[in-house]
Amino acid sequence: MTQRIRVLIVDDHAVVRRGLRAFLDLQPDVEVVGEAADGASAEGMTGTLRPDVVLMDLVMPNTDGIATIRRLRAASEKPTVLVLTSFLDDVHVFAALQAGAAGYLLKDIQPDELVRAIRQVHQGESALHPKVAARLVQHTAQPAGFADFTPRERDVLRLLAEGKDREDPREQHPAEAGGCRSYPGGIARRPSRTRLISPSPETSSFPRSLVGQGDGRDFPPPLAGEGRVGASV
């Protein structure tokens, strides 16, 4: 019998956690090992439960998701982190990817796509919501930064933005043997290629008031109705 993917759900809304658990419990290759309502609880439970994948919300009380991603990825046992949030603004997207998240999904995603993303990141691949990939494409189009990306990376991001990562984007590039699912997270985390978009005080073009100063807690949510998808969860 194939070993199931152990998942820890981290979200401050109980109804979201229960809904995710109810759905994921139906998957033959997924096992929900626990639920946490904030980042601090998630850190403790990760050490005890040893999940393969942590399904992480970003905006939570106490320790938020971005700070938690950093701490989990710095630990000796490094679980794979897949963000599931309603925030689409640049600060949250790039901060989460640079903190070490393997994927970034929005809460309007279809259930089957969520399960597919969990499997992808567990296999060492990246998983991006098409709207998130589109943000990456927009930033690579900036004149000062676009030239730093290889033609392959630009093509990959465009395909992802069009939602063509669902099966195998190599079909559009038969000469490429490496696939593209692992590209987006690596692109977003490379300082030399994210100088204009990196949310760090030293290199970012964002105002300093919007840039995290170490623990992620000062990444503010967008204003009401801005940069957010779906319900306020």
C-alpha positions as CSV (number, residue, x, y, z in Angstrom):
1,M,0.0,0.0,0.0
2,T,1.3,3.4,-1.0
3,Q,2.1,5.6,2.0
4,R,-0.3,8.5,2.3
5,I,0.7,12.2,2.3
6,R,0.5,13.5,5.8
7,V,-1.1,17.0,5.9
8,L,-1.4,19.6,8.6
9,I,-4.0,22.2,8.0
10,V,-3.3,25.7,9.4
11,D,-6.1,28.3,9.3
12,D,-7.6,30.5,11.9
13,H,-11.2,29.8,10.8
14,A,-12.6,26.6,12.2
15,V,-15.1,26.2,9.4
16,V,-12.3,26.3,6.8
17,R,-10.3,23.7,8.7
18,R,-13.2,21.4,9.0
19,G,-14.2,21.8,5.4
20,L,-10.7,21.0,4.2
21,R,-10.4,18.0,6.5
22,A,-13.8,16.6,5.4
23,F,-12.7,16.8,1.7
24,L,-9.1,15.7,2.2
25,D,-10.2,12.7,4.3
26,L,-11.9,11.4,1.2
27,Q,-8.7,11.1,-0.7
28,P,-7.1,7.7,-0.6
29,D,-3.5,9.0,-0.7
30,V,-4.0,11.9,1.8
31,E,-4.1,11.8,5.6
32,V,-4.9,14.9,7.7
33,V,-2.8,14.5,10.8
34,G,-3.9,17.7,12.5
35,E,-5.3,21.2,12.5
36,A,-3.8,24.4,13.9
37,A,-5.4,27.9,14.3
38,D,-2.2,29.9,14.2
39,G,1.4,29.7,13.3
40,A,2.7,29.1,16.8
41,S,0.4,26.1,17.2
42,A,1.5,24.9,13.8
43,E,5.2,25.0,14.7
44,G,4.6,22.9,17.8
45,M,2.3,20.4,16.0
46,T,4.8,20.1,13.1
47,G,7.5,18.9,15.5
48,T,5.2,16.3,17.0
49,L,3.1,15.1,14.0
50,R,5.8,15.4,11.3
51,P,3.5,16.2,8.4
52,D,4.8,15.9,4.8
53,V,2.8,19.0,3.7
54,V,1.6,22.0,5.7
55,L,-1.4,23.7,4.2
56,M,-0.8,27.2,5.4
57,D,-3.1,30.3,5.6
58,L,-1.2,33.6,5.8
59,V,-3.1,36.1,7.9
60,M,-3.7,34.7,11.4
61,P,-3.5,36.0,14.9
62,N,-0.3,35.6,17.0
63,T,2.3,34.2,14.6
64,D,1.2,34.6,11.0
65,G,1.8,32.4,8.0
66,I,4.9,34.1,6.5
67,A,6.8,34.0,9.8
68,T,5.8,30.4,10.3
69,I,6.9,29.4,6.9
70,R,10.4,30.9,7.6
71,R,10.6,29.0,10.9
72,L,9.4,25.7,9.6
73,R,11.8,25.8,6.6
74,A,14.7,26.7,9.0
75,A,14.0,23.7,11.3
76,S,15.9,20.5,11.0
77,E,12.7,18.7,9.9
78,K,11.6,20.8,6.9
79,P,8.0,20.1,5.9
80,T,6.8,21.2,2.5
81,V,4.6,24.3,2.8
82,L,1.7,25.0,0.5
83,V,0.0,28.4,1.0
84,L,-3.8,28.5,0.8
85,T,-5.0,32.0,1.3
86,S,-7.4,34.6,0.0
87,F,-4.7,37.3,-0.5
88,L,-3.3,38.0,-3.9
89,D,-1.3,41.2,-3.3
90,D,2.3,41.2,-4.2
91,V,3.6,41.6,-0.7
92,H,2.1,38.3,0.5
93,V,2.8,36.4,-2.7
94,F,6.5,37.2,-2.9
95,A,7.1,37.1,0.8
96,A,5.6,33.6,1.1
97,L,7.6,32.2,-1.9
98,Q,10.8,33.8,-0.7
99,A,10.2,32.4,2.8
100,G,10.2,28.9,1.3
101,A,6.7,28.0,0.3
102,A,6.6,25.4,-2.5
103,G,3.3,26.7,-3.8
104,Y,0.7,29.5,-3.5
105,L,-3.0,28.8,-4.0
106,L,-6.1,31.0,-3.6
107,K,-9.2,29.9,-1.8
108,D,-11.3,30.0,-4.9
109,I,-9.4,27.0,-6.3
110,Q,-11.4,23.9,-7.3
111,P,-11.1,21.0,-4.8
112,D,-9.5,18.6,-7.3
113,E,-6.9,21.3,-8.0
114,L,-6.1,21.5,-4.4
115,V,-5.5,17.8,-4.1
116,R,-3.4,17.9,-7.2
117,A,-1.3,20.7,-5.8
118,I,-0.7,18.8,-2.6
119,R,0.6,15.9,-4.6
120,Q,2.8,18.1,-6.7
121,V,4.5,19.9,-3.8
122,H,5.0,16.5,-2.0
123,Q,6.8,15.3,-5.1
124,G,9.1,18.3,-5.1
125,E,7.3,20.4,-7.7
126,S,5.9,23.9,-7.5
127,A,2.2,24.7,-7.5
128,L,0.9,28.1,-8.4
129,H,-2.7,29.4,-8.8
130,P,-3.0,30.9,-12.4
131,K,-3.7,34.3,-10.9
132,V,-0.5,34.1,-8.9
133,A,1.5,33.0,-11.9
134,A,0.0,36.0,-13.8
135,R,1.4,38.3,-11.1
136,L,4.9,36.8,-11.7
137,V,4.4,37.4,-15.4
138,Q,3.5,41.0,-14.9
139,H,6.6,41.6,-12.9
140,T,8.9,39.8,-15.3
141,A,7.6,42.2,-17.9
142,Q,9.1,45.2,-16.1
143,P,11.9,46.5,-18.4
144,A,14.6,46.6,-15.7
145,G,14.0,43.0,-14.7
146,F,12.6,41.1,-17.7
147,A,16.0,40.7,-19.3
148,D,17.3,38.8,-16.3
149,F,14.9,35.9,-17.0
150,T,15.8,33.2,-19.5
151,P,13.5,32.6,-22.5
152,R,12.4,29.3,-21.0
153,E,11.5,30.9,-17.6
154,R,9.4,33.6,-19.4
155,D,7.6,30.9,-21.4
156,V,6.9,28.8,-18.3
157,L,5.4,31.8,-16.4
158,R,3.2,32.7,-19.4
159,L,1.9,29.1,-19.6
160,L,1.2,29.0,-15.9
161,A,-0.6,32.3,-16.1
162,E,-2.8,30.8,-18.8
163,G,-3.6,27.9,-16.5
164,K,-1.6,25.4,-18.7
165,D,0.3,23.8,-15.8
166,R,-2.6,21.4,-15.1
167,E,-1.1,18.5,-17.1
168,D,2.3,18.8,-18.7
169,P,3.4,22.2,-20.2
170,R,6.2,20.3,-22.0
171,E,3.7,19.6,-24.7
172,Q,4.1,23.3,-25.8
173,H,7.9,22.9,-25.7
174,P,8.7,19.4,-26.9
175,A,12.4,20.1,-27.1
176,E,12.5,20.7,-23.3
177,A,13.0,17.6,-21.2
178,G,12.9,19.1,-17.8
179,G,9.3,20.2,-17.5
180,C,8.4,23.5,-15.7
181,R,6.6,22.8,-12.5
182,S,9.7,23.5,-10.4
183,Y,10.5,26.8,-12.1
184,P,8.1,29.4,-10.5
185,G,9.1,29.0,-6.9
186,G,12.8,29.0,-7.7
187,I,12.3,32.1,-9.9
188,A,10.6,34.0,-7.1
189,R,13.2,33.0,-4.5
190,R,16.3,34.0,-6.5
191,P,17.4,37.4,-5.1
192,S,19.3,38.2,-8.3
193,R,16.1,37.9,-10.3
194,T,13.7,39.5,-7.9
195,R,15.5,42.7,-7.1
196,L,12.6,44.9,-8.2
197,I,9.9,42.7,-6.5
198,S,11.6,41.3,-3.5
199,P,9.9,42.3,-0.2
200,S,13.0,43.0,1.7
201,P,14.0,46.5,3.1
202,E,17.3,46.4,1.3
203,T,16.2,45.5,-2.2
204,S,12.5,46.1,-2.6
205,S,10.8,48.8,-4.6
206,F,7.9,48.6,-2.2
207,P,7.5,51.3,0.5
208,R,9.3,50.3,3.6
209,S,6.1,50.4,5.6
210,L,4.9,47.4,3.5
211,V,8.1,45.4,3.8
212,G,8.6,42.8,6.5
213,Q,11.4,43.3,9.0
214,G,12.2,39.7,9.9
215,D,9.3,37.8,11.4
216,G,6.7,38.5,8.8
217,R,4.2,40.0,11.3
218,D,4.4,43.5,9.7
219,F,3.2,42.4,6.3
220,P,-0.2,44.1,6.3
221,P,-3.3,42.8,4.5
222,P,-4.5,44.9,1.6
223,L,-7.2,47.4,2.1
224,A,-10.8,46.2,2.1
225,G,-11.7,44.8,-1.3
226,E,-8.1,45.1,-2.6
227,G,-5.9,42.2,-3.6
228,R,-8.2,39.6,-2.0
229,V,-10.1,36.8,-3.6
230,G,-13.4,35.4,-2.5
231,A,-14.8,35.6,1.1
232,S,-12.9,37.1,4.0
233,V,-11.3,33.9,5.2
